Amino acid sequence: MSARLRPAAALVVAAAIPGAVLLPATAHADTAPLLRVELTAPASPAPLTRGGATETFELTVENPGDKARAYHPWLLLEEAGPSPLQTADVVLRVEPVDAPATASFVGHQDGGFQGMFHPAAGSVGDGFQVPAGGELTWKVTVGLTADYPTVNGGFTLTAASTQPELEEAKSLGFSVAPQNKPGAFRTWFEKAGACEGGDATSCQKLNLHYKVDGHGSFTHALNTQLLASYGSGVRNPGLTVQARVDGRWQDVEGDVHTFRLPRVAAGFGADSGERVVPLRFTLAADTEVTGPTGVTLRTETGLESGNTYAFAGTEDTVITLGPARTTPAPSATPTAQPSSTPSATPSPSATSSAPAAPATTAAATPATTATGALAKTGSGSGTFVYTGMAAALIALGATAWFATRRLRGANG
C-alpha cells in the first residue's frame, strides 16, 4: 500500500510568509463579523484540456461589518490524481475588477499547488482592506498547460484565507479531458527470503513494486529514497544495500539511514505494467550486534525535479539481519604424552629405567565470544550521503515559502 501526502487544510497551517501567520480560527478573540467569499460559476461548463482554452470566474469578498477588515487571499488547488503539480502545469491568473491593483504568484504547500495574491503596492503576506459594508471583486483565470500530467484528472480550487477571517471557504470543481478519471499510484514491499547462498539472517531480499492503476502516466521521472532504522542494542548501525538492475546486482548509494534507489523513468504509467526492483540487504562491516536484529525499512517516492515533495511510499517492513555464520575450525583434543627419564643411579640388575609419571599437555582452546557481547558483521557499506528530496518552495522574485510536511492519507 502507498502512503500519500496531501496539502494541509486551510486555516490550520503555519508557514513562513512575511507578514502572515496562519492560525486556527479559535486563536482569535475578534468578534467582528467575518468576511464572506463568493465564487461565480465558470463561464463555460466544458472540461479543461491540456494546452487548451482557459476558464474564468469571479471571486468576491464581502464585509458585512461596520469597520474595515483585512482579507488575505489563499487559493488551494487539490488535484485529483497521484502526481504533484509543477508550477508550470496550471495557468492561474488573478486580475482586479473593482479591487486595488493586484500581484499574484503560484507556489506549493506540502507539495500541493497553491496561489496567493496581494496589493501590488505591498508585499507577499499583505492583505486587502475591505471597507465596512463593502466588497472587492477579482477575475480568476484557470487553465492547463500541455505538461499537465495525464495520470491526473480534474481538481478542486478553493478560495480560502491565510488568516481566520472568512465565514467559510468556497470551492469550484474543474473536470479535465481526455482521461478525466485519474490514475492511482501504488508502491509496496514483498518479502523474498534469504539471499542465494546465504543463511536466514546474514542477507535478506525484498522486492519493491511500483504500479499505476487507472489511466495516464507521469510526465517526470520518479525518485525513491529508502529509509532504514535499527533495533535496540545495535552499535555503529549501517546497511549494505544492492539493487538488481539490468540483470546484475549493483550497490545503492546511501548512508546509515537513507539510500537512493534506482529512478523510474518519465512516462511510467498505467500502460507500463508493474515495475519490480529486487533489493538485498546485509549489515555493514562495522555494525555490532548481540544477535539477529530487526531493521525497519520504508520508502518515499517523489518527482525527480521541480515539485519533489514525496507523495507516496511503502508501509514499514521489518527484516531480520545478523552477523554472517561461519564454520568454526575443529578444536584439538587434549592428549597424554609419556615422558621417559633415565634413572639417576644405574641398577646392575635393570637394563632400563622405570618410566616416569606421564606429563599431560592440553591443546589450545579456541577463543569464544561471551554471551551478550557484540559481534561485528560482514561486508562494508558505501559512504555516499544522500541529500534527500528538496523542500517545497514558493517563489516570486526573492520570496521563498518553505512548507511543513504532512502525511497524506492512503492512496490506491
N, C-alpha and C positions, 0 to 999 in steps of 0.2 A: 504494500500500500504506500502511496505517496502522501507526504505532508505538504500542504500548500500555504504560502504566506499571503495574507490578504491585507489591503490597506486598512488602517485603523479608522474607526468610526469618527465622524465629525464631532468636535467639541470635547473630545476626551484625550487628545494627544498634546504633548508639549513639544515644541520644535523651536530651533534656534533661528527665529525670524526677527530681524531688527525691529524693535518697537512693538512686537506682538508676542503674547504668551497665551497658548491655547489651554484653557482650563475648563473643567466641567461646570455646568450651569449652577450647581449647588455652591460653588465657591464664591458667588457674587451675592451681595445683600441688596442689590439695586432693585427697587420695587416699581420703577417706572415701566410703563407698557413696553413690551418687546416689539421689535420690528417685525413686519410681515413681508415675506417674499412671495412673489407670484411669477409663474412662467407661462408664457403663451404656448399654444400648440405649434409645432413646427409648420412652416409654410407649406410643406409637401409631405404627404404620408408615405412616400416611396422609400424603400430601403436605401441606405448609403452604399455606394460601390467604391471599390479601391481605385483611387485615381480619378473618381468621377465628381459629379456636382456636389457642392456643399449644401448644408441646410441651415436655416436661420430661425431664431425665436427671440422673444424679448424677455428680459429679466427686469422686474420692477420691485423695488423695496419701498415699503410704506411705513411712515412713522405716525402711529395714532396718538402719541403722547403730546403734552403741551410744552415740551422742551426739545431742542435739537438733540439728536443722538447719532453716535458714530456707527458706521457699518463697515465691517472688514470682510469683503467677499472672499469666498473659497469655493472653487468648482472641483468636484471629485468625480473622476471617471472610473467606474467599476466595470472592467471588461468581462465579457462572457467568453472564457477560454483560458487555456493554461499559460500562454506566453505573455510575460510582462511587455508593456508597450514602450517603444523608444519615443523620445520627444518628437521625432520627425514622422512618426506613424500616423499622427492625427493632426488635422488642421483645427486650431482653436483661436478665434479672434474675439475681442470684446471692444465695442465702439459705443461711445455715449450717444444717447438720444436726447434726453433733457437732463444730463448729468455733467459734472465738470470734465474737462479733458482727462483722458484715462490712459494709463500704461498697463500692460499686461504681460505675463510670461507663463511658461509651462515648465513643470518640473515633476518630481516624483517623491512621494511619501511612502516608505516601506515598499518600494517597488511599484506602487500604484501611480497612474498618470493623473496629474492634478494641475489646475491653473489658478492663478491669483491675479487680481487687478487692483489698482490703487490710483490716487490722484497723480496725474502726470507731473505736477509740480512738487510732489513729495517723493517718498522712497518706499521700498518694499516694507510692508507691515503697517503703513499709514492707512487710516480709514477715511471714508467719505462722511461728511456731516449731512445727515438727512434732516431737513427743517421740521419743526413741530407741525404736525398735521399735514405734512407734505410727502412727496415721494420722488425717487430718482429712477430713471429707466436706461437700460443699455440694450444694444443688439448683440446677440451672441451668434457667432458663425461656427459651425462644426462640419468637418468632413474627414475623409480618409485619404491618405496618400497611397501610392501603389505599393508601398512597403508594409502596409497593414497586414499582419500575419494571417495566412489563410486558416491556420489552426484555431483562430479566434472567430467568434461570431459577433453578435450585437453587443451593446453596452448600455449602461445607465449613467446619465450625467446628473449629478445632484448639486443644487445651489445651497451652500451652507455658509458658515462664517467661522473665522478663526477665533471669535470671541462668543460667549454665551449671550447673544443679543437678538436672536431670532425666536419667534414663537415655535417654528418648526422649519426644517429643511424641506425643499421641494425637489422633485426629480422628474426627468423625462427619459423615456426609453427609445433607443435607436436600433433598428434592425440593419443587418448587413447582408448584401447579396454579391456574388453567389455564396453558397455554403453558409447559410445563416445559422445552421446547427454547429456549435463549436465542437472541437475535439476534446479529448481528455487525456492528459499525460500521466503515465504511471511508471514507477520505478520501485524495485524490490530486490531483496537478497534471497537467494536459495542456497541452503547448505549443501555442500558437495563432498563432505567427508575428508579423510586424511589424504595427504599428497601421495603420489605414486612413490613407492619405495620408502615411505616414512611410517613412523608409528602413529598411534592415535592422537598424540598431543604435540609432537615436535613440529608438525607442519599441518595446517588446515586449509581447506579450499572453500570459497564461496563463489557463486555465480551472481553477477549483478545484471538485472534485467531492466530494459527500457521498452516502453510501448506507448503508442498513441492510438487511442480508440476514437472512432467517430470520423472526423473529416480534417483535411488540411495538413499543413506542415509548418515547421518553424523556419523563419527567414534568417535566423542567425544560428551559428554553431552553439552547442551546449557544453559548458564546463561543469565537471563534478569534482567536489572535494570529499575525501574520506576523512572522517573524524574518529579518533581512537581514544579510549580511556581504559585504565588498567585497574585490576583488583587491588585490594589492600595487601600489604606485606611485600610489595614489589619495590626493589631498589633499582635506580637507573633505568626506568622503563624505556623501552624502544621496540620498534617493529620493523621488520623487513617485509615489504610488500612487492609482489610481482603480478603483472597482468599479462595474459596471453594475447598477443597482438600479431596478426599476420602469421599465425602458426608457431610462434615461439614465445617463450617467457621473457619478459623484459622488466627490469627494475622500475618501480614507480617512484618518482621524486617526492620527497617529503621529509618531515622531521618527526619528532616524538608523537605528536598528536594530530597532525594534519598532512594529508597526502593528496596530490593532484592526479586524478585518474585520467585515462585516455579521453580526449574530447569526442563529442558526437558531431559529425559534420552538419553544416547548414542543409536544410531540406529534409531533415528527418521528420517523418510524419506517418499518417495512417497507412500509406502505401509502402512504407519501408519494412513492415513486418516487425517482429520482435528482435531487438538487439540484445545480445548476451555477451558480457565481458567476464571471462573466468579470472579469478583472483586467487592467489595463495599467500599465506601468512606464516612467518616464523618470528619468534622473539629475537631481538637484536643481540649481538655478541655480549655487550656489557650489561644486559638485563640480568638481575639476580632475583631468583625466586626460590621459595621453600618447597615448591612442588607445582603441579598443574594449576594454572591461574586463569580466571576469566578475563577476556579482553572484549570490551563493548565497542561495536562498530556501527556507524551510521553514515549516510551520505547527504550532501546538499547539492542541488543542481540549479544552475542559473545560466543566463545567456553569456556568451563569451565576451561580448563588448557592449558598450552603452549602458543600458539599464541592467546591471549584472546582479541585482538583488536575487538571492536564492528563492525560487518559487516552489520547489518540490524537493522531496528527499525520502529516504527509506526509513522504516522504523528501526529502533535499536535492535541489533542482533549480537548475541554473545557467542564467542568461540572460546574453547579452552586450549591454552598453549602451555608448554613447559619445556624444560631442557631436553635436548635430544638424548635418547637412551643409547648407551654404549655397552658392549660386551666386556666385562672385566677380565683381566689377564688371570689365568689359573694360579691359585696360591700354592706355594711349595709345602710339602708335608714334612713335619719335623722327623729327623732320622737319628738313630743312635750310632755313633761311630766308636768302636772299641779302640783303646789305645794300649799298645804293648810297651811296657817299660822294663828294661833289663834289671835283674836283681843287683843290689849293691854289692853283695858278697857271694861269689860263686859257690855252689854246693858241689862236693865231689860226686854225690850220687845223682845229681839232677843235670839233665842236658839242656833244659830250657828254663827260663824264669817263669814265675807264676804271673798269670795275667792280672793287670791292674783293673780296678773297677771302671766300667765303661763311662766315658765322658759324653754327655748329650749336648748337641748343638742344634738349636731351633732355627728354622728358616725365617727370613724376614716376613713380617705381616703387612699386607697392603694397607695404605692409609685409607681411611673412610671418612665420609662427611657426617658430622654429628647430626642427630635428629634435630630438625628445625633450622639448620644452617641454610644460608642462601647459596644456591648453585648457579653459576653463570651458564648462559645458553649458547646456542650455535652461532651462525654467521652474522657479520656486522650489517649495519644499515647505512643508508646514504646520509649526507649532511645538508642536502638542499633544504632551505627554509622557505616554505610556501607563503606568499604574502597574503593569501585569502582573497575573497571577492571584494571589489571596490564598494564603498558605502554609497547609498542612494544620494543623488546630488541634484539640486535645483540651481540653475544658473541664469542670471541676466546681468551681463557685464561682469562685475566682480562679486556679485552677490551669490552666496552659497548657503544651501539649507541641507544639513545633514539629518536624516530621519532615524528614529529608533526602529529596531527590528521587532516584529511581532509574528508569532506563529499563526499561519493561516489554517483554516480548517482542512480536514482531509479532502483530497480531490481524487476523483476517479473511482 
